[in-house]
Amino acid sequence: MNNKLETDCMELKDSAESHAEWLHNWLIKHPNAVKANAVTSRVVIVAALIVAVSIIVAAFICRSGGERFKSFGNYRVLDTHTGKVHEVE
């Protein structure tokens, strides 16, 4: 068995060939690592998309309209900036 699998990657020689050999042997020893990383990446991407859509929807709902006051019948108006209802005489 190759002893390089038991050592840390940083302990290997500083050449690209030795690192590539270590990585190749590690991937042979851990075949599910690539699949798990791909699934984790998909989960992170989906979560980021959900957060982004939520922020856009919240911004759309909370945007201030052009009207400050909305009518609530004949004698009441709603102040859209403060959320208070005012009586009008």
Secondary structure, 3 states (H helix, E strand, C coil): CCHHHHCCHHHCCCCHHHHHHHHHHHHHHCCHHHHHHHHHHHHHHHHHHHHHHHHHHHHHHHCCCCCCEEECCCCEEEECCCCCEEECC
